Structure formats: C-alpha cells, structure tokens
Amino acid sequence: MALTVTMPQLGESVTEGTLSQWLKQPGEPVDRYEAIAEVVTDKVNAEIPSPSAGRMGEHMVEEGAVVAVGQPICTIESADGGNGTAQPEARVEEPAAAQGAQGAQGAQGTQGAIDTGAGAPPSQRAGAAAPGSAPPPPEATPPAPPREPAAPAPAAAAPAPPAPAPPAPAAPSPGDGTHLTPAVRMLAREHGVDLSQISGSGVGGRITKKDVLEYVQRRESGAAPAPTTAAPAPPATKPSAAAPAPIEVLTEDRLVPLSGARRAIAEHMVRSRHTSPHAWVMVEVDMTRVARVRAAQRESFRARTGADLTFLPFVAQAVVAALRRHPTLNASFGDDGIVLRHDVNLGIATALEDNLIVPVIHQADRLSLSGLAVALRDLTDRARAGRLRIDELQGGTFTLNNAGALGTVLSQAIINQPQAAICVMDAIVKRPIVLEGDAIAVRSMMNLSLSFDHRINDGLGAARFLRTVKELLEGIDEAAIAL
C-alpha cells in the first residue's frame, strides 16, 4: 500500500525547506530509516528518512522546490502493507551513526574541537523526542487545505459577490488555508503586490515566486488583468493585518530584505507572545564556588577531552536537576490540560551570525556534568558547520540561553513554544557583596532569569524553581566534583 511522506518539521521556527536532491528514484527499493531525499533550510542541511521499508513511489515535488512543512513530497510503496500519510520520524535518521552527544552551547566561543560518541542512542532519541512531536501538527496543518481549496473559499470570500468566486482559492488570506512561503511574502512586499490579486499556479492554488514575478511584469507592461478579476475587500485587508502599517522608507534609508530564517524567527516570536501570557522572575546567584571548581578542573578537562570547560554545563546541570523537582516547568499547555514531559530535553539557544538556532540535548537529565560539557561542545561545533541532524532541532522541553557570553547582565527572553519557560544566564561579574555578619567580600555574581507561561505556572512555582537552581550552584561540593 502507498504511504504518503510529508515534509518533516525542521526546527521550532522553520516553516519550509528546499528539497535539494532525491536520493531514491521511483521503483527503487528503500529500507526503513534509509535516506530518500536531501533538504536544505536556513538552519540545517538534513536527509529525510523513509518511514517504512518498501519501494519508492511517486515524487510529488521536483528537486529545487521550496516545500512547506507538512506538504506531501512522495509516496512509499510500503512492504508491510501500511497506508496513509506520515511525517518522517527524522529524529531516528542515521540509525547507525554515533556522531556525538546531543545538545548545543549558546555563544561560549572559546572551546576546542572534539570528536565524541557521547550521544544518546537513536532509540533513545526517538523516545526522548516524542514529547516534542506534538507541536508540529499545528504548523503542518496549513498545507493540507490547498488540496481541497473549494471548502474554505466561501469563508474567505463570503462578503464578496458570487462573481469573484473562482479566484478565491488563490487569495492568500489566513481564512482559506493557502500557504505562503516567506520568500513569496518578501517578494510581494518588495514590489508592492497585493497577493489577493494573483491566481496561484502551485499545488492547490498555492502562489509561487514565479506567479508574483509574472504579475509584476504584466503590471509594468500595463497589462495586468489580475486586479480586475478579483479585488474583494476582505482578502485585501487580511494580509495587511500581518503588517499593521506600511513602513516609510526614505531616500537615505536602506531596506534589507528579510531572510527566510529571520522571517520565521519573527513569526515564531510574535506567535509566542500572543500564545503565552509571559511573566518574569530573576535571582542573583553567587558563582564563586563554581568558578573555583572550573579553575581547578579546566586544564585537566581540556587535556582529556580537547574542549574548554565553561560555566554553561554547570548551570545546565543545575537547571536539569531543578526541572526534575519542579515538573510544571518542563511542560506544555494543551487543550485538555497541562502535559508534564517525561524526559528533560534541554534546548540551548545558539546564535549563528544573523540566525538563531536551538539545538536540543535529548534526555539531558541522564548526563553527568562532564557529559553535558562534551555534548554542548559537540553540537556547537556541528551547529556552526551546518551539520546538525533534524532530530537535534526537535523535541525540546525547556530552553537555556547563555546571553551572558555576550556581556549582558539582565535579560528577558521569549518562550520557545510550546514550552513552559525559558531560562537566561547573564554575565558572571565580580562585585562586592555583603555576607553574613555584615562582612563585605568580592564574589563572582550572576543574574539568572526565567520567563514562564502564566497559564501553567504562577510566580510561586517559578520562584521556587530559580531558588532550587541557585541553591544547587551555590552549594556545589568542590571536593566531590571530578570531571
């Protein structure tokens, strides 16, 4: 039976990818988890594995095509008789690979290269990432309606006269379900094109870059019939809702087009603010003991692993331990209740030039301090080299951001949906502190903040979580730590 394969979620804020190459041709045999196609995005280059053993069926998109998350790309003639639609479990890609521990480090840039096999096995990755597989469906849903554009059309064009009904499916309003790629939106803005005037030539009436360029050419030549075919007021106003007001560009100004990654980040951040009622708390942490442990162990750790020992793994270990004690911070808000995640899959916000990426250490609570340090370094290297696998960008249950590596002293982050919170560690600086007995001493201090979803947690729970992290870091046993 034929199994339809769809474009998998390639990261929390990625909405599309370019299918750069087919690795299997129609009729060729495929094994389960064998790579069938290569995909390139602004964040990662990856291979899509086959969800089932059998034979390659129909290619539904051509090489070089931009494909939305959830859009069908091919069929597999399944050997086990299964049928239906499946988004590939990309997190079990490369099942025989042992390419190092999972995770990423946020902006600690003084570490050496390392080749390690400390990652969780693929079977664990598949299980650990399972909690995070729930979020993709909402983002994978939009491409489905274009297969039946007639149904949503009346809702999108209801206020309009019956005559413009044929062009309605091509209207890019949110109501009709037509998917618009970031590249199409950017091109339309650059040329001042009202996308509701264009009839899409893509699958299910989807508007492509070619459609926009052809429309611009017709308009410049004075033969743009599209405006006369359909100009319903409601579709015209809905796209403008995404851009509240035109931005005036003066002669001296320079307009920098949005990259696909930047647009995806922007959309994800706005969606997060609209989805979660954000609240914020902060504590001061005395990192003096941690600093002494780091100084004492740094050289031996570098000699053994080739990686520098930073403050990040110490904070990561304390955060992971605190999440075990406060499970409502390692959670998601669902329609039927609060989902408490079984595994602690720690996302590490990492800046890459003009991009932001959040690789994930799956089952981080099973790693030692040394294991976390090695995992962070390994994924940082591969993130900067563009060699992360899809599964290493999926399934995060909590995010840690090391903004302090850039010198910040007080930060407020936006929650990475659908997680319950995000923690930020700021710069560690020495300053005079009043101790017990009114003694004054110079201590290594760090601000640690938490942005949390007020639907899931109140200030009491958030403050208790930070207090636990603070106590773990300040009470570290210097004599017992051996990296």
VEXDREN-2710 file (C-alpha; in Angstrom, 1 decimal):
% VEXDREN-2710
k/r/px/py/pz
1/MET/0.0/0.0/0.0
2/ALA/1.1/3.5/-0.7
3/LEU/2.3/5.6/2.3
4/THR/2.4/9.4/1.7
5/VAL/5.6/11.1/3.1
6/THR/5.3/14.7/4.1
7/MET/8.0/17.4/4.8
8/PRO/9.0/17.0/8.5
9/GLN/9.4/19.8/11.0
10/LEU/13.0/21.0/10.6
11/GLY/13.1/23.1/13.7
12/GLU/10.9/25.0/16.0
13/SER/10.7/28.1/13.8
14/VAL/11.3/26.6/10.4
15/THR/8.2/26.6/8.1
16/GLU/9.7/25.3/4.9
17/GLY/12.8/23.7/3.2
18/THR/14.3/23.3/-0.2
19/LEU/14.3/19.7/-1.5
20/SER/17.8/19.8/-3.0
21/GLN/18.2/16.2/-4.2
22/TRP/16.3/13.0/-4.4
23/LEU/18.4/10.1/-3.2
24/LYS/15.9/7.4/-4.3
25/GLN/14.2/7.2/-7.7
26/PRO/10.7/5.8/-8.3
27/GLY/10.8/2.0/-8.2
28/GLU/14.0/1.7/-6.2
29/PRO/13.9/-0.4/-3.0
30/VAL/14.2/1.5/0.3
31/ASP/14.8/0.3/3.8
32/ARG/13.2/1.8/6.9
33/TYR/15.1/4.9/8.0
34/GLU/17.1/5.0/4.8
35/ALA/17.7/8.5/3.4
36/ILE/15.4/9.2/0.5
37/ALA/15.9/13.0/0.0
38/GLU/18.2/15.8/1.0
39/VAL/16.7/19.0/2.4
40/VAL/18.3/22.4/2.9
41/THR/16.9/25.1/5.2
42/ASP/18.2/28.4/6.6
43/LYS/19.1/26.5/9.8
44/VAL/20.2/22.9/8.9
45/ASN/21.0/20.6/6.0
46/ALA/19.4/17.2/6.5
47/GLU/18.3/14.0/5.0
48/ILE/14.7/12.8/5.1
49/PRO/14.5/9.1/6.1
50/SER/11.9/6.6/4.8
51/PRO/9.3/5.9/7.5
52/SER/8.9/2.3/6.1
53/ALA/10.6/-0.4/4.1
54/GLY/9.4/-0.9/0.5
55/ARG/9.9/0.8/-2.8
56/MET/10.0/4.5/-3.7
57/GLY/6.7/5.6/-5.3
58/GLU/5.8/8.9/-6.9
59/HIS/8.0/12.1/-6.5
60/MET/5.4/14.8/-5.7
61/VAL/7.9/17.7/-5.8
62/GLU/10.8/18.4/-8.0
63/GLU/14.4/18.9/-7.0
64/GLY/15.0/22.6/-6.0
65/ALA/11.4/23.1/-5.0
66/VAL/10.6/25.0/-1.8
67/VAL/8.3/22.7/0.3
68/ALA/6.2/23.7/3.3
69/VAL/6.2/21.7/6.5
70/GLY/3.6/19.1/6.2
71/GLN/3.3/19.2/2.4
72/PRO/3.4/15.7/0.7
73/ILE/6.7/15.1/-1.1
74/CYS/6.5/11.5/-2.2
75/THR/4.9/8.1/-1.7
76/ILE/6.4/4.9/-0.4
77/GLU/5.0/1.5/-1.6
78/SER/5.2/0.0/1.9
79/ALA/6.4/-3.6/2.3
80/ASP/4.4/-4.0/5.5
81/GLY/1.1/-3.1/3.9
82/GLY/0.6/0.2/5.7
83/ASN/-1.0/3.1/4.1
84/GLY/-1.9/6.7/4.9
85/THR/0.2/9.8/5.5
86/ALA/3.3/10.0/7.6
87/GLN/5.6/12.8/8.6
88/PRO/9.0/11.0/8.7
89/GLU/10.4/10.4/12.2
90/ALA/13.5/12.3/11.3
91/ARG/14.9/12.1/14.8
92/VAL/15.8/8.5/14.1
93/GLU/17.7/9.4/11.0
94/GLU/21.1/7.8/10.6
95/PRO/20.3/5.0/13.0
96/ALA/23.8/3.6/12.9
97/ALA/25.5/6.9/13.5
98/ALA/27.4/7.7/16.7
99/GLN/28.2/11.3/15.9
100/GLY/28.5/12.6/19.4
101/ALA/26.3/13.8/22.2
102/GLN/23.2/15.8/21.5
103/GLY/22.9/19.4/22.5
104/ALA/24.3/22.8/21.7
105/GLN/26.1/25.6/23.6
106/GLY/24.9/29.2/23.5
107/ALA/27.7/31.5/22.4
108/GLN/30.6/30.1/24.5
109/GLY/33.2/30.5/21.8
110/THR/36.5/29.5/23.4
111/GLN/36.2/25.8/23.2
112/GLY/38.4/23.3/21.2
113/ALA/37.3/20.8/18.7
114/ILE/36.3/17.3/19.9
115/ASP/35.2/14.0/18.3
116/THR/32.9/12.2/20.7
117/GLY/30.4/9.5/20.8
118/ALA/28.6/10.5/24.0
119/GLY/25.2/11.0/22.5
120/ALA/22.1/9.1/23.4
121/PRO/21.4/6.1/21.0
122/PRO/18.9/6.7/18.2
123/SER/16.3/4.6/20.0
124/GLN/16.6/6.9/23.0
125/ARG/16.4/9.9/20.8
126/ALA/13.2/8.7/19.2
127/GLY/11.7/8.2/22.6
128/ALA/13.1/11.4/24.1
129/ALA/11.9/13.5/21.3
130/ALA/8.4/12.0/21.3
131/PRO/7.0/14.7/23.7
132/GLY/8.1/17.4/21.3
133/SER/6.5/15.8/18.3
134/ALA/3.1/17.2/19.4
135/PRO/3.8/20.8/18.4
136/PRO/4.5/20.2/14.6
137/PRO/0.9/19.4/13.6
138/PRO/-0.4/22.9/14.1
139/GLU/2.3/24.2/11.8
140/ALA/1.9/21.2/9.4
141/THR/-1.8/21.8/9.1
142/PRO/-1.9/24.8/6.7
143/PRO/-0.6/22.9/3.6
144/ALA/-3.4/20.4/3.8
145/PRO/-6.4/22.7/2.9
146/PRO/-4.9/23.6/-0.5
147/ARG/-5.7/20.0/-1.6
148/GLU/-9.4/21.0/-1.3
149/PRO/-9.4/24.8/-1.8
150/ALA/-13.1/24.9/-2.6
151/ALA/-14.2/24.3/1.0
152/PRO/-12.6/27.3/2.7
153/ALA/-13.2/29.6/-0.3
154/PRO/-16.7/30.7/0.8
155/ALA/-15.4/31.7/4.2
156/ALA/-12.6/33.8/2.7
157/ALA/-14.8/35.5/0.1
158/ALA/-18.2/35.4/1.8
159/PRO/-18.6/39.2/1.8
160/ALA/-17.7/39.4/-1.9
161/PRO/-20.2/39.0/-4.8
162/PRO/-20.5/35.5/-6.3
163/ALA/-18.7/36.5/-9.5
164/PRO/-15.2/36.7/-8.0
165/ALA/-15.6/33.1/-6.5
166/PRO/-13.1/31.4/-9.0
167/PRO/-10.1/33.4/-7.9
168/ALA/-11.0/33.0/-4.2
169/PRO/-8.8/29.9/-3.6
170/ALA/-5.8/31.8/-4.7
171/ALA/-6.3/34.5/-2.1
172/PRO/-3.6/34.2/0.5
173/SER/-5.7/35.2/3.4
174/PRO/-5.4/33.1/6.6
175/GLY/-9.0/32.0/6.2
176/ASP/-8.6/30.0/3.0
177/GLY/-5.6/28.0/4.2
178/THR/-3.3/28.8/1.3
179/HIS/0.3/28.6/2.4
180/LEU/2.5/31.5/1.5
181/THR/6.3/31.0/1.8
182/PRO/8.4/33.7/3.4
183/ALA/10.1/34.2/0.0
184/VAL/6.8/34.9/-1.6
185/ARG/5.7/37.4/1.1
186/MET/9.0/39.2/0.9
187/LEU/8.9/39.4/-2.9
188/ALA/5.4/40.7/-2.8
189/ARG/6.3/43.4/-0.2
190/GLU/9.3/44.5/-2.3
191/HIS/7.1/45.1/-5.4
192/GLY/4.1/46.3/-3.5
193/VAL/1.9/43.4/-4.8
194/ASP/-1.5/42.6/-3.3
195/LEU/-1.3/38.8/-3.2
196/SER/-5.1/38.6/-3.3
197/GLN/-4.9/39.7/-6.9
198/ILE/-2.9/36.7/-8.0
199/SER/-4.1/33.3/-9.1
200/GLY/-1.6/30.7/-7.8
201/SER/-0.2/28.1/-10.2
202/GLY/1.2/25.8/-7.4
203/VAL/-0.3/22.8/-5.8
204/GLY/-3.9/23.5/-4.6
205/GLY/-3.7/27.1/-5.9
206/ARG/-0.6/28.0/-4.0
207/ILE/1.1/31.2/-5.0
208/THR/4.7/30.8/-6.1
209/LYS/7.6/33.3/-6.7
210/LYS/7.1/32.8/-10.4
211/ASP/3.4/33.9/-10.1
212/VAL/4.5/37.1/-8.3
213/LEU/7.2/37.9/-10.8
214/GLU/4.9/37.3/-13.8
215/TYR/2.3/39.6/-12.2
216/VAL/4.9/42.3/-11.7
217/GLN/5.9/42.0/-15.4
218/ARG/2.3/42.3/-16.6
219/ARG/1.7/45.3/-14.3
220/GLU/4.8/47.1/-15.5
221/SER/3.9/46.5/-19.1
222/GLY/0.4/47.9/-18.5
223/ALA/-1.3/44.5/-19.0
224/ALA/-2.0/43.3/-15.5
225/PRO/-5.5/41.8/-15.7
226/ALA/-5.4/40.3/-12.2
227/PRO/-6.7/43.3/-10.4
228/THR/-9.9/43.3/-12.4
229/THR/-10.6/39.6/-11.8
230/ALA/-10.8/39.7/-8.1
231/ALA/-10.4/42.6/-5.7
232/PRO/-12.6/41.6/-2.7
233/ALA/-12.1/43.9/0.3
234/PRO/-11.8/41.2/3.0
235/PRO/-8.9/39.3/1.4
236/ALA/-7.1/42.6/0.8
237/THR/-7.4/43.6/4.5
238/LYS/-6.4/40.3/5.9
239/PRO/-2.8/40.3/4.6
240/SER/-2.4/43.8/5.8
241/ALA/-3.2/42.6/9.3
242/ALA/0.2/40.7/9.3
243/ALA/1.9/44.1/8.5
244/PRO/-0.1/46.6/10.7
245/ALA/1.2/49.7/8.8
246/PRO/3.4/50.4/5.9
247/ILE/6.9/51.5/6.9
248/GLU/8.1/54.6/5.2
249/VAL/11.5/54.2/3.5
250/LEU/13.3/57.5/3.0
251/THR/15.8/58.1/0.2
252/GLU/18.7/57.8/2.6
253/ASP/17.4/54.6/4.2
254/ARG/18.4/51.1/3.1
255/LEU/15.9/48.3/3.0
256/VAL/17.3/44.9/4.0
257/PRO/15.1/42.1/2.8
258/LEU/14.1/39.5/5.4
259/SER/15.8/36.1/5.1
260/GLY/13.7/33.0/5.5
261/ALA/15.2/32.4/8.9
262/ARG/14.7/35.9/10.1
263/ARG/11.1/35.9/9.0
264/ALA/10.5/32.5/10.6
265/ILE/12.0/33.8/13.9
266/ALA/9.9/36.9/13.8
267/GLU/6.7/34.9/13.2
268/HIS/7.6/32.4/16.0
269/MET/8.3/35.2/18.5
270/VAL/5.1/37.1/17.7
271/ARG/3.1/33.8/17.9
272/SER/4.7/33.0/21.3
273/ARG/3.8/36.4/22.7
274/HIS/0.2/36.0/21.5
275/THR/0.0/32.4/22.8
276/SER/1.5/32.6/26.2
277/PRO/0.9/35.2/28.9
278/HIS/4.6/35.9/29.8
279/ALA/5.7/36.6/33.3
280/TRP/9.3/37.0/34.5
281/VAL/11.4/36.5/37.7
282/MET/15.1/36.8/38.4
283/VAL/17.5/35.8/41.2
284/GLU/21.2/36.6/41.9
285/VAL/23.5/33.6/42.1
286/ASP/26.9/33.5/43.8
287/MET/29.0/31.6/41.4
288/THR/32.2/31.9/43.4
289/ARG/32.4/28.2/44.3
290/VAL/31.6/27.2/40.7
291/ALA/34.4/29.5/39.5
292/ARG/36.9/27.8/41.8
293/VAL/35.9/24.3/40.6
294/ARG/36.1/25.4/37.0
295/ALA/39.6/26.9/37.6
296/ALA/40.8/23.8/39.3
297/GLN/39.5/21.4/36.7
298/ARG/39.8/23.4/33.5
299/GLU/43.3/22.2/32.3
300/SER/42.7/18.5/33.1
301/PHE/39.4/18.6/31.4
302/ARG/40.9/20.2/28.3
303/ALA/43.7/17.7/28.2
304/ARG/41.3/14.8/28.4
305/THR/38.5/16.0/26.1
306/GLY/40.0/18.7/23.9
307/ALA/37.2/21.1/25.0
308/ASP/37.3/24.1/27.2
309/LEU/35.3/23.9/30.5
310/THR/32.9/26.8/30.6
311/PHE/30.2/27.9/33.1
312/LEU/27.4/26.7/30.9
313/PRO/27.5/23.0/31.8
314/PHE/27.4/23.8/35.5
315/VAL/24.3/25.9/35.0
316/ALA/22.7/23.3/32.6
317/GLN/23.2/20.5/35.2
318/ALA/21.6/22.6/37.9
319/VAL/18.7/23.6/35.6
320/VAL/18.1/20.0/34.6
321/ALA/18.1/18.8/38.2
322/ALA/15.7/21.6/39.2
323/LEU/13.3/20.6/36.4
324/ARG/13.1/17.2/37.9
325/ARG/12.0/18.7/41.2
326/HIS/9.6/21.2/39.5
327/PRO/8.0/19.3/36.6
328/THR/5.5/22.0/35.7
329/LEU/8.4/24.0/34.2
330/ASN/9.2/21.0/32.0
331/ALA/5.7/21.0/30.4
332/SER/3.4/22.3/27.7
333/PHE/-0.1/23.7/27.8
334/GLY/-2.7/21.6/25.9
335/ASP/-6.4/21.9/25.2
336/ASP/-7.2/19.1/27.6
337/GLY/-4.7/20.0/30.4
338/ILE/-1.1/20.5/31.2
339/VAL/1.3/18.0/29.7
340/LEU/4.2/17.1/32.0
341/ARG/7.1/15.9/29.9
342/HIS/8.7/12.6/30.9
343/ASP/12.2/13.5/29.6
344/VAL/14.2/16.6/30.1
345/ASN/15.2/17.6/26.6
346/LEU/17.3/20.7/27.1
347/GLY/17.4/23.3/24.2
348/ILE/20.4/25.6/24.1
349/ALA/19.7/28.9/22.3
350/THR/22.7/29.5/20.0
351/ALA/23.5/32.5/17.9
352/LEU/24.9/31.8/14.4
353/GLU/25.8/35.0/12.6
354/ASP/22.4/36.6/11.8
355/ASN/20.5/33.5/12.7
356/LEU/19.2/31.9/15.9
357/ILE/19.1/28.1/16.4
358/VAL/18.1/26.0/19.4
359/PRO/19.6/22.5/19.2
360/VAL/18.4/20.0/21.8
361/ILE/20.2/17.7/24.2
362/HIS/17.8/14.8/24.5
363/GLN/17.5/13.2/27.9
364/ALA/19.9/15.7/29.4
365/ASP/19.0/14.5/32.9
366/ARG/20.8/11.3/32.2
367/LEU/24.2/13.0/31.5
368/SER/26.9/13.8/34.1
369/LEU/28.5/17.2/34.3
370/SER/31.3/16.0/32.1
371/GLY/28.8/14.5/29.6
372/LEU/26.9/17.8/29.4
373/ALA/30.1/19.7/28.7
374/VAL/31.1/17.4/25.9
375/ALA/27.6/17.3/24.5
376/LEU/27.4/21.1/24.4
377/ARG/30.8/21.4/22.7
378/ASP/30.0/18.7/20.1
379/LEU/26.7/20.2/19.0
380/THR/28.1/23.8/19.0
381/ASP/30.8/22.7/16.5
382/ARG/28.3/20.9/14.3
383/ALA/25.7/23.7/14.5
384/ARG/28.2/26.3/13.2
385/ALA/29.3/23.9/10.5
386/GLY/25.7/23.3/9.4
387/ARG/25.9/19.6/10.2
388/LEU/23.1/19.1/12.7
389/ARG/20.6/16.4/12.1
390/ILE/16.8/17.1/12.1
391/ASP/16.3/15.2/15.3
392/GLU/18.7/17.6/17.1
393/LEU/16.5/20.5/16.4
394/GLN/13.3/18.9/17.6
395/GLY/11.7/17.8/20.8
396/GLY/13.0/20.4/23.2
397/THR/11.0/20.7/26.5
398/PHE/12.9/23.6/28.1
399/THR/15.4/26.2/26.8
400/LEU/18.5/27.7/28.4
401/ASN/20.0/30.8/26.9
402/ASN/23.6/31.8/27.7
403/ALA/23.2/35.5/26.9
404/GLY/26.0/36.4/29.4
405/ALA/28.6/35.2/26.9
406/LEU/27.9/38.4/25.1
407/GLY/28.2/40.5/28.2
408/THR/24.6/41.1/29.1
409/VAL/23.8/41.5/32.8
410/LEU/19.9/41.4/32.8
411/SER/17.9/39.7/30.1
412/GLN/14.2/38.8/29.4
413/ALA/13.7/36.1/26.9
414/ILE/10.6/35.0/24.9
415/ILE/9.4/31.5/25.5
416/ASN/10.2/28.9/22.8
417/GLN/6.7/27.4/22.0
418/PRO/5.2/25.1/23.1
419/GLN/7.5/25.0/26.1
420/ALA/6.5/26.3/29.5
421/ALA/9.5/28.5/30.2
422/ILE/13.0/29.7/29.2
423/CYS/15.9/30.5/31.5
424/VAL/18.6/33.0/30.8
425/MET/22.1/33.1/32.4
426/ASP/23.7/36.5/32.2
427/ALA/27.4/37.5/32.6
428/ILE/29.3/36.5/35.7
429/VAL/30.9/39.6/37.2
430/LYS/32.8/40.2/40.3
431/ARG/31.3/42.7/42.7
432/PRO/31.3/43.5/46.5
433/ILE/28.6/41.6/48.4
434/VAL/27.5/41.9/52.0
435/LEU/27.8/38.5/53.7
436/GLU/26.6/37.2/57.0
437/GLY/27.9/39.2/59.9
438/ASP/27.9/42.3/57.6
439/ALA/31.3/41.3/56.2
440/ILE/32.0/42.6/52.7
441/ALA/33.7/40.3/50.1
442/VAL/34.2/40.3/46.4
443/ARG/32.2/37.5/44.8
444/SER/31.5/36.2/41.3
445/MET/27.8/37.0/40.8
446/MET/25.4/36.1/38.0
447/ASN/21.8/37.1/37.3
448/LEU/19.6/34.2/36.4
449/SER/16.1/34.9/35.0
450/LEU/13.1/32.9/34.0
451/SER/10.4/33.8/31.5
452/PHE/7.4/31.5/32.1
453/ASP/3.9/30.8/30.8
454/HIS/1.5/32.1/33.4
455/ARG/-1.2/29.6/32.2
456/ILE/1.0/26.8/33.5
457/ASN/2.9/28.3/36.4
458/ASP/2.4/31.1/38.9
459/GLY/5.1/33.3/40.4
460/LEU/5.4/31.0/43.4
461/GLY/6.4/27.9/41.3
462/ALA/8.7/30.0/39.1
463/ALA/10.5/31.5/42.1
464/ARG/10.9/28.1/43.7
465/PHE/12.5/26.7/40.6
466/LEU/15.0/29.5/40.5
467/ARG/15.7/29.1/44.2
468/THR/16.5/25.4/43.6
469/VAL/18.9/26.3/40.8
470/LYS/20.5/28.9/43.0
471/GLU/21.0/26.5/45.9
472/LEU/22.5/23.8/43.7
473/LEU/25.0/26.2/42.2
474/GLU/26.0/27.9/45.4
475/GLY/26.2/24.7/47.3
476/ILE/28.3/22.8/44.9
477/ASP/30.7/20.4/46.6
478/GLU/34.2/21.5/45.5
479/ALA/35.9/18.4/46.9
480/ALA/33.4/15.9/45.3
481/ILE/33.4/17.3/41.8
482/ALA/35.6/15.3/39.4
483/LEU/35.3/15.9/35.7
END
